[in-house]
């Protein structure tokens, strides 16, 4: 409690979690939720407070009912939904550094209001990252289209004027002035 009062919220969170792990006292969850809220981690705060509701003895919950209801309403108003469409097969994504399944992102994940870092990468594509602003109670939708990774292709031929085609498209004639930039792959 002293760490939280001094503003060292990350350290307070570690200590409160250790206290809960050691005691399984639901009242500690109330403190954990409060620290998450002060850190603007509204999803984590709401989930922890909902856990407190499930685990607290009825008598304790009745004493704090008004606080819990007010806190849940406040927290839920600060949570939005982030939906992302990723246009790269086999992509792997993170949201704020935490791995997220592409299917979950497509369906929508709950996110605290504020700015979030979304990053996706896939074989054969350059990684793409975007900062996404999420507003409470709103759905934010983004599409990420990672660019295909490219390489160079050099063509040498003993015949001048020979047509050079890449994937069926005419790209020049020999001798080529410079290597060609092409998408990675066959």
C-alpha positions, 0 to 999 in steps of 0.5 A: 500500500505504501508503494502505491501511495508513493507512486511506484505502481509497478512495484505495488502491483508485484507486491499485491500479486505476491500477497494474493498468491500467498493468501488467496484473500479476495480483498487483495484483488480490490487493491490490484484492480485499483493499481491497474486502473491508476496505470490506465490498464482498464481491461486488467482492472475490470477483469480483476474486479470481476474476479473479486466479485466472484471470489469475495464472501457475500458479506464482504461484497455487500459492504463494498457493493456500491464501490464495486458497481461504480468502479465497474461502470467507470472501467467499462466506459474506458474499454473499447474494442480493437478489430484488425484485419491482417492481409498476410497469410500466416501472420503473427501479431502482438498488441502492446508486445503481447502475442495475439491470435490473428483470429482474435484480432479479426473478431475484436479484442477488448482494449483500454482506451488510449494508444496501442502498438499493433505489430504483425509479421509473416514469412515473405512480408516485411513487418508492419507496425501501427499505433492505434488509438482506442476510445472507450465504448467504441470499436476501432477497426484497422487493416494492416497490409504488410508489404511483400519482402523484395530482393534483386534478380540479376539477368545475364545473357549472351544475346542482346535484345532478348525479352526478359519476363518475370511472372509472365510480365515483360520487364525489359530486354538484355542487357538490363541496366541494373538488377530487377527488384522482385517479390521474394519467392519463386 
